[in-house]
Amino acid sequence: MKEFPCPDNFCDMWPMIPRDSLRPLQSECEKTDFSDIRLLLLEAPMGEGKTEAAIYAAARMMAGAGKDGFYIALPTSATSNQMHGRVNELFALHGLPPSRLLHGMAWLADSTAQDNNTNFEESQYVSQWLMPLRRGMLSQYAVGTVDQAMLAAMRIKYGVLRLLGLSDKVLIIDEIHAYDAYMSSIIERLLQWCRALDIPVVLLSATLPSAKKKKMLEAYGAGDFTSLSGYPLLTSVDSFGNVRQTTVDAFIRRKYDFKIRRIMGDNKAIANLAAEKVKDGGCLCLLMDTVRGTQELYPLLKEKLTEDTELIIFHARFTAERRNDIEKECIEKFGKNAGGRRPKKAVLLCTQVVEQSLDLDFDVMITQTAPIDLLLQRAGRVFRHVGTVRPLHIDHPEIYVLVPRSREYGSVGKIYFPLLLDRTEEFLSHSENSNIRVPEDMRKSIEEVYNEKGMMEELEEWGKKAFSEKLQEAQAQSVTLPEPDPEYFFALAMRGSTIFSGGDEEGSPFFMSASTRADADSRRVALLTPELFEKAEASPQDSSIARDVLMRSVSLRLEGDPSGAAVEGERLLKGCLLLCRQSDGLYYFNNSTIIINDDTVGIKIIKKGVM
């Protein structure tokens, strides 16, 4: 395969970026000596060219460490799909074949992820080592979810194959701030193994609290250091653990106008606010923290918005085929190259699926409350692209933050620590903080909310938060590899144990007990017509039928065991539960749970007697 370029000149790698348009972050990377850098952390706000800088740095680190490829790890399959497209555009410019896409539903978007010979022979043990996702990490260049890299540091039978795949690569992890204590603990163990196996790493973040930064760098062997207050910031760790920090100028300076609205839970008021914001034109992102919240709000929005306003709903609970279509529609209408396809008036009603990495641009945002770092991340989707034509009445980025009238957060309080929600609201309620300058105020805003030296009445809440995080870390420790030991290879200490007794394929019992996500009690369910259900039962080894089935599948969190009407998939459909649509148009998971597949608002899970 033709080698990926490793020029000293940034613009030789990225010919579409003129020299006079280089971001300061990119210029700093260009003049950095990467010969002995083993970890690089890029901290910068949205729009500073972190992705291009990271790939350029990875290429230079590949040369310095004698590596032969890279893997780019992102939070979700949607962000992976978009990044995969960007990487392949770059590869095409340099005459390289496409990179590999790695996540559970990669076959939807990436033809290279499909096997020509998918009719595996069950008697061949070696085929278990060479199933597509496992073998995919051996690809020279790949893009996918962070989960695929995390599995390399977990106690699963084929994890060592993933570790082998990473050993000749540079690992790039985007949105490093986005992971909870459970996932972060696994990533820290992965970083320890990367250090032991001399796997260079590039980390990216826009909103990384200093305590989390310190833990990540120390996991890679960084010596003592004090994080600089400057921002944007490049932090590097060399092969001896020495830390170097360089503050750079920002290319884009913005001021986000945060406005508190105490109407969370009042869907009529939220719909009225949304209609008011787009009545004279503009593209609005209305972000709710739960799927149920979007589905309940949709009919009210439909009623309030004028007929010439486009309304799109986007969340995780659509079938794979429908979600893929919506994702493409969002990128087409709100993406960087939307041009004339950008709507004059539109509302995207969504969940956090647009919060991380998706390159979408809106004129205004309404969002349910979240910790300040995530609000800033969401704000980065407003006035994102330079050159986008805005409505005349919208001259600066406004973010309306929905909070409850009393500090009772309901389901949102189960997603985020109420203490951080309280602190975020308190912070934004002060007039001097409601206009946050980027980059000047980014670090200060995050550290003030996350500062654990709070008032006495907060100590109990900080204790609950710390206990919860320690519990998640302990859960993660139970499924990760031991720390690398310089005296002997870790497997020698595990002789006779069951450390590798399970597989890493979805659907196996061990996968659920060694999951990359702390709350991964969901499973993939296919919602099928009677005709397709019959074909799936009769020919589970047929790749075209399997594809049709999986296109109609979705990951759902369901309570209880499936009834006899549900069928466990076999062969190519292993790990997928097959449900047949009944004559009333519904799908019955068991005697108490009904599933409704609505192409407009997504899949609804109904408890019997609550319809």
NUBA-302500 format. One record per residue (C-alpha): x, y, z. Coordinates in pm, whole numbers, padded with zeros to 5 digits, always signed. Each point is the difference from the previous one (the first is absolute). Layout:
XYZ;...
END
This chain:
+00000+00000+00000;+00120+00350-00081;+00139+00174+00309;-00193+00278+00169;+00193+00328-00046;+00211+00133+00287;+00109+00343-00120;+00151+00273+00215;-00229+00238-00187;-00356-00012+00138;-00153+00117-00327;+00166-00282-00194;-00210-00244+00202;-00308+00221-00006;+00018+00168-00344;-00354+00136+00039;+00123+00225+00287;+00184+00310-00134;+00310+00111+00189;-00165+00330+00099;-00299-00190+00148;+00199-00219+00239;-00133+00007+00355;+00259+00084+00270;-00051-00350+00141;+00090-00150-00338;+00303+00228-00040;+00128-00103+00343;-00033-00367-00092;+00189+00065-00323;+00304+00137+00182;-00004-00260+00279;+00271-00267+00014;-00193-00328+00027;+00302-00233-00007;-00037-00093+00368;-00359+00105+00079;-00211-00297+00103;-00316+00175+00118;-00148+00328-00123;-00305+00169+00152;-00168+00271-00208;-00231+00224+00203;-00181+00258-00209;-00352+00129-00060;-00215-00097-00294;+00115+00126-00340;+00374+00009+00074;+00084-00287-00237;+00072-00266+00264;-00084-00289-00231;+00240+00107-00275;+00269+00078+00258;-00048-00341+00165;+00034-00196-00325;+00305+00205-00098;+00155-00062+00343;-00084-00371-00024;+00182-00026-00333;+00309+00167+00148;-00021-00226+00309;-00031-00304-00227;+00333+00093-00156;+00164+00077+00335;-00111-00326+00164;+00027-00223-00308;-00373-00072-00020;-00194-00094-00311;-00355+00139+00042;-00256+00159+00230;-00337-00060+00159;-00235+00294+00066;-00239-00070+00288;-00320+00201+00044;-00290-00005+00249;-00279-00131-00227;-00064-00180-00326;-00152+00321-00146;+00315+00203+00069;+00212-00291-00126;-00192-00004-00329;+00057+00369-00056;+00369-00016+00093;+00042-00302-00226;-00125+00207-00293;+00242+00284+00080;+00297-00237+00026;-00086-00171-00327;-00022+00335-00179;+00354+00069+00122;+00117-00347-00105;-00146+00046-00348;+00203+00320-00041;+00317-00200+00067;-00095-00298-00215;-00066-00230+00295;-00278-00262+00022;-00277+00068+00254;+00056-00052+00371;-00195-00264+00193;-00311+00086+00202;-00035-00185+00329;-00313-00009+00210;-00291-00236+00048;-00202+00145-00288;+00289+00089-00231;-00137-00218-00279;-00271+00266-00053;+00251+00260-00115;+00318-00181-00094;+00026-00264-00269;+00355-00087+00113;-00141-00119+00332;-00192-00281-00170;+00148-00340-00070;-00036-00162-00336;+00004-00332+00182;-00240+00048+00289;-00121-00360+00011;+00229-00100+00290;+00058-00365+00075;-00078-00049+00367;+00259-00278+00033;+00287+00230-00091;+00135+00153+00321;+00228+00232-00192;-00300+00177-00152;-00089+00127+00347;+00328+00191+00000;-00064+00144-00342;-00359+00120+00025;-00036+00347-00161;+00015+00227+00306;+00288-00191+00158;+00198-00013-00321;-00090+00362-00072;+00235+00129+00268;+00284-00159-00200;-00083+00233-00291;+00272+00255-00064;-00235+00299+00024;-00338-00011+00171;-00265+00225+00151;-00260-00115+00250;-00143+00022+00346;+00215+00028+00310;-00157-00328+00116;+00199-00194-00262;+00326+00132+00147;-00114-00042+00362;-00060-00371-00058;+00376-00037-00046;+00044+00071+00372;-00279-00229+00122;-00017-00358+00122;-00144-00155-00314;+00125-00292-00201;+00085+00191-00315;+00101+00329+00158;+00366-00086-00049;-00062-00002-00376;-00120+00360+00024;+00304+00086+00212;+00217-00155-00269;-00179+00212-00262;+00066+00319+00198;+00365-00086+00063;+00107+00118-00346;-00218+00312-00001;-00045+00345+00145;-00325+00015+00201;-00206+00319-00030;-00283+00043+00254;-00238+00289-00064;-00227+00167+00259;+00200-00148+00289;-00208+00206+00245;-00323-00171-00108;+00035-00325+00193;-00132-00083+00346;+00208-00140+00286;-00053-00361-00113;+00115+00058-00358;+00276+00237+00106;+00142-00264+00232;+00016-00251-00287;+00160+00263-00226;+00259+00072+00269;+00090-00372+00011;+00020+00005-00380;+00240+00295+00022;+00218-00195+00244;+00025-00283-00253;+00066+00247-00282;+00291+00135+00203;+00133-00352+00067;-00025-00103-00367;+00131+00335-00132;-00330+00087-00171;-00006+00379-00056;-00327+00171+00091;-00168+00327-00100;-00284+00126+00224;-00243+00277-00098;-00237+00205+00212;-00176+00334+00004;-00116-00013+00361;+00227-00213+00218;-00003+00059+00379;+00355+00018+00140;-00050-00292+00243;-00100-00231-00287;+00289+00126-00210;+00248-00083+00275;-00130-00357+00036;+00020-00064-00375;+00356+00128-00031;+00118-00182+00310;-00144-00325-00139;+00239+00042-00292;+00295+00052+00233;+00016+00377+00021;+00218+00134+00279;-00099+00275+00241;-00147+00305-00168;-00238+00285+00069;-00251+00068-00275;+00033+00347-00150;-00304+00224+00005;+00058+00102-00362;-00241-00110-00271;+00024-00126-00273;+00279-00225+00124;+00227-00274-00137;+00132-00245+00257;+00254-00268-00092;+00159-00291+00185;+00328-00145-00127;+00136-00353+00040;+00155+00093+00335;-00325+00141+00143;+00105+00363-00034;-00294+00238-00048;+00007+00308-00219;-00287+00249-00027;-00038+00268-00266;-00271+00264-00005;-00112+00116-00344;-00224+00277-00128;-00357-00066-00105;-00102+00035-00364;-00370+00055+00069;-00132+00217+00282;-00367-00011+00089;-00230+00109+00277;-00283-00239+00082;-00306+00159+00156;-00148-00249+00249;-00357+00073+00112;-00165-00191+00284;-00367-00093-00055;-00187-00164+00288;-00238-00201-00215;+00154-00348+00006;-00286-00247+00029;-00250+00239-00163;-00009-00128-00356;-00255+00257-00116;+00227+00282+00113;+00300-00166-00168;-00193-00040-00327;-00107+00365+00017;+00360+00113+00057;+00122-00208-00296;-00271+00137-00229;+00083+00354+00108;+00372-00044-00076;-00053-00113-00362;-00313+00194-00097;+00212+00243-00205;+00239-00266-00128;+00302-00191+00122;+00115-00351+00089;-00063-00096+00363;+00144-00297+00188;-00237-00106+00279;+00188-00249+00215;-00178-00216+00257;+00187-00231+00234;-00223-00307-00052;-00163-00176-00295;-00333+00008+00180;+00034+00377+00034;+00037+00044-00376;-00293-00228-00078;-00232+00179+00243;+00101+00342-00133;-00032-00085-00370;-00381+00028-00042;-00008+00334+00187;+00276+00135-00224;-00182-00126-00308;-00306+00195+00113;+00184+00324+00084;+00239+00027-00297;-00111+00159-00325;-00045-00221-00305;+00313+00137-00165;+00220-00114+00292;+00180-00331-00043;-00012-00223+00309;+00242-00291+00038;+00026-00229+00301;+00330-00183+00060;+00090-00235+00283;+00140-00349+00057;-00329-00189+00004;-00058-00046-00371;+00068-00312-00201;+00350-00006-00151;-00132+00078-00348;-00215+00293+00112;+00267+00144+00231;+00256-00013-00279;-00239+00191-00229;-00065+00269+00266;+00372+00037+00071;+00068+00059-00370;-00287+00249-00022;+00138+00199+00295;+00348+00017-00152;-00146+00098-00338;-00210+00284+00146;+00210+00124+00292;+00349-00118-00094;+00298+00196-00123;-00081-00045-00366;-00377+00052+00026;+00003+00316-00212;-00334+00045-00172;-00141-00311+00168;+00000+00174+00339;-00366+00065+00096;-00130+00353+00043;-00199-00108+00306;+00065-00326+00183;-00001-00167+00340;+00212-00305+00077;-00152-00166+00307;+00268-00232+00132;+00181-00162+00291;+00374+00002+00077;+00069-00179-00333;+00102+00340-00142;+00204+00104+00305;+00328-00171-00084;+00207+00040-00317;-00282+00028-00256;+00085+00300-00216;-00340+00173+00000;-00073+00373+00011;-00308+00178+00140;-00103+00362+00040;-00143-00042+00351;-00036-00276+00260;-00244-00097+00273;+00133-00272+00228;-00102-00173+00318;+00247+00060+00278;+00326-00193+00027;+00337+00054+00172;+00181+00310-00126;+00260-00189-00205;-00274-00176-00197;-00193+00323-00049;+00312+00157-00144;+00043-00304-00224;-00358+00041-00122;+00051+00373-00049;+00276-00087-00246;-00275-00102-00244;-00128+00360-00014;+00165+00242-00247;+00246-00284-00064;+00088+00055-00366;+00155+00321-00120;-00182+00123-00308;-00343-00145+00077;-00269+00252-00096;-00203+00085+00313;-00347+00159+00023;+00026+00376+00045;-00165-00009+00345;+00257-00251+00136;+00332+00180+00040;+00169-00199+00281;-00016-00354+00142;-00274-00046+00260;-00043-00312+00213;-00319-00031+00203;+00055-00234+00296;-00315-00164+00136;-00001-00056+00376;-00283-00107+00234;-00184+00254+00213;+00108-00193+00309;+00320-00200-00004;-00171-00331-00067;+00159-00139-00313;-00196-00321-00050;+00150-00230-00265;+00271+00257-00083;+00127-00033+00358;+00062-00370-00069;+00225+00087-00295;+00204+00278+00164;+00091+00065+00362;-00258+00246+00138;+00281+00179+00184;+00167+00090-00332;-00336+00109-00142;-00059+00223+00304;+00347+00151-00030;-00037+00056-00374;-00329+00182+00047;+00145+00208+00282;+00305+00087-00210;-00201+00107-00306;-00249+00194+00213;+00267+00259+00082;-00011+00274-00262;+00380+00006-00035;-00003-00370-00100;-00296-00005-00238;+00220+00118-00288;+00282-00251-00029;+00292+00100-00221;+00174-00275-00191;+00280-00077+00056;+00067+00248+00283;-00268-00124+00243;-00011-00371-00087;+00245-00129+00258;-00122+00231+00277;-00365-00098-00055;+00068-00372+00019;+00232+00016+00299;-00240+00219+00197;-00286-00247-00040;+00218-00307+00063;+00193+00153+00292;-00047-00242+00292;+00087+00263+00260;-00360+00112+00027;-00226+00113+00276;-00057-00221+00306;-00356-00086-00106;+00142-00156-00319;+00235-00241+00173;-00259-00277+00024;-00079+00030-00371;+00370-00003-00091;+00029-00314+00211;-00284-00168-00193;+00162+00095-00329;+00341-00130+00112;-00153-00326+00126;-00186-00055-00327;+00315+00060-00204;+00207-00229+00222;-00263-00270-00045;+00018+00037-00377;+00379-00011+00011;-00014-00320+00207;-00240-00154-00251;+00240+00092-00279;+00297-00151+00185;-00182-00333+00016;-00017-00024-00381;+00335+00150-00103;+00337-00164-00046;+00249+00021+00287;+00244+00288-00012;+00298-00076-00224;+00288-00135+00204;+00357+00060-00122;+00118-00328+00159;-00217-00244-00188;-00273-00024-00259;-00333+00031+00178;-00145-00327-00137;+00252-00201+00201;-00164+00121+00319;-00341-00102-00132;+00086-00363-00079;-00291-00219+00096;-00239+00291+00045;-00307+00074-00210;+00121+00344-00108;-00054-00081-00368;-00297-00233+00032;-00245+00223-00188;-00035+00152-00341;-00040+00362-00099;-00287-00044-00240;-00327+00169+00078;-00256-00244+00127;+00236-00223+00197;-00057-00002+00376;+00361+00100+00064;-00030+00305-00222;-00267+00135+00233;+00211-00063+00310;+00308+00159-00156;-00170+00286-00174;+00163+00327-00103;-00303+00187+00135;-00108-00002+00365;-00371+00001-00082;+00015-00235-00298;-00307-00204+00088;-00149+00051-00345;-00007-00246-00286;-00049+00007-00376;-00355-00077-00109;-00118-00045-00359;-00358+00109-00075;-00103-00210-00300;-00290-00052-00236;-00140-00356+00007;+00164-00070-00336;+00349+00110+00110;-00041-00170+00337;-00065-00329-00178;+00304+00045-00225;+00225+00088+00296;-00104-00316+00184;+00047-00220-00306;+00329+00147-00135;+00204+00172+00275;+00318-00069-00199;-00116+00204-00303;+00191+00330+00004;-00260+00195-00203;-00280-00108+00235;+00217+00077+00303;+00062+00349-00133;-00372+00061-00053;-00068-00119+00354;+00269+00216+00159;-00118+00304-00196;-00323-00037+00197;+00172-00042+00336;+00049+00237+00291;+00174-00008+00337;-00265+00005+00275;+00003-00016+00377;-00272-00251+00090;-00104-00144+00334;-00062-00369+00058;+00052-00299-00225;-00143-00026-00351;-00309-00210-00055;-00018-00312-00213;-00102+00206-00301;+00345+00159-00008;+00276-00196-00172;+00374+00022+00070;+00193+00052-00322;+00249-00260-00117;+00312-00003-00218;+00033+00347-00155;-00283+00124+00223;+00150-00126+00325;-00060+00250+00281;-00307+00153-00166;-00351-00069+00130;-00257-00043-00278;-00353+00132+00053;-00282-00047-00252;-00256+00273-00064;-00343-00119+00102;-00331+00059-00178;-00066+00308+00218;+00328+00157-00121;+00173-00042+00339;+00300-00200+00119;-00030-00197+00324;+00324-00041+00196;-00178-00183+00282;-00336+00003+00180;+00064+00343+00152;+00201+00189-00266;-00122+00117-00340;+00217+00168-00264;-00138+00250-00252;+00212+00084-00305;-00082+00353-00116;+00218+00122-00289;-00074+00362+00089;+00075+00024+00374;+00189-00326+00052;-00062-00314+00197;-00221+00011+00309;+00011-00251+00282;-00340-00037+00168;-00077-00183+00321;-00332-00182-00016;-00270+00200+00168;+00192+00330-00045;-00089+00066-00367;
END
